[in-house]
Amino acid sequence: MTNVAILGAGAWGTVLATLVKANGHEVRLWSRQGAATLEQIVQDADLIVSAISMKGVRDVTSSLQSAVVSPKTIFVTATKGLDPKTTCTPSQIWQETFPNHPVVVLSGPNLSKEIEQALPAATVVASQNMAAVEFVQSIFSSSRFRVYTNSDPLGVELGGTLKNVIAIAAGVCDGLQLGTNAKAALVTRGLTEMVRIGIHWGAKMETFYGLSGLGDLLATCNSHLSRNYQVGYQLAGNKTLAEILSHLQGTAEGINTTNVLVERARQHNIPIPITEQVYRLLAREVTPRQALEELMLRNAKPE
């Protein structure tokens, strides 16, 4: 039996806890509102799984520095997002804080509500430490949750993060009822942007064509269960961002990610036209229709 501490008792953290428990492991679930302290939850943990939102990652890693963590403990990050101040990914923050521990990224087309309903799903766990990756694979794998391994943690992590921006655009596309042709073009060109910025970041191109890239992109661009999709869909229905967020359950990480990406892309002169229009839409610089027209009227170019 493995002792697993899961940080974050939202929908995603709860689902991960259910998967681990169903495999016969001991699970302790931590939330800020819970009675148990962070130190109590991680005590003697073989695996510490972070399923907290991006904005809470630095606070939690800092708090854990004073806790007693076994030198054999493996960290797993299941957070999708970018730090607005440093543009670091969650795994980079965890590795910076715990440099002597393996850090594994878990990401894929994993809508928590579907997994909660015991519908089949697949995910990817990634690290350059393959022993740690295979151990994490064994903890989560089951007949309804297939887990693949990968040695490109940055690519796996960025796939799950960057697709949230394209999911907002996909929601707008469906909200405006632009049709299947437009949606197919948007998602395909969105993947091109993900690959372009991912390679510049240092990730491998082929990772973005796997489950954590294309797979997650397809899931979030086509499901009303996706919070980022919902943001775009409701923006197309003339709701303000403030209105949408006031009724949204959980965090739409794509909003913060859009801001970080645009800043980084402008610094390094990386063309990301779809992301730029999502940024302008969120900032209320353009309407959904104006954003569409600007994308359609860009200069002709080779694919």
Buried (B, 14 or more C-beta within 10 A) or exposed (E): EBBBBBBBBBBBBBBBBBBBBBBEBBBBBBBEEEEEEBBEBBBEBBBBBBBBBBBBBBEBBEBBEEBEBBEEBBBBBBBBBBBBEEBBBBBBBBBEBBEEBBBBBBBBBBBBEBBBEEEEBBBBBBBEBBEBBBBBBEBBBBEBBBBBBBBBBBBBBBBBBBBBBBBBBBBBBBBBEBEEEBBEBBBEBBBBBBBBBBBEBEBBEEBBBBBBBBBBBBBBBBBEBBBBBBBBBBBBEEBEBEEBBEEBEEBBBBBBBBBBBBEBBEEEEBEBBBBBBBBBBBEEEBBBEEBBEBBEEEEEEEE
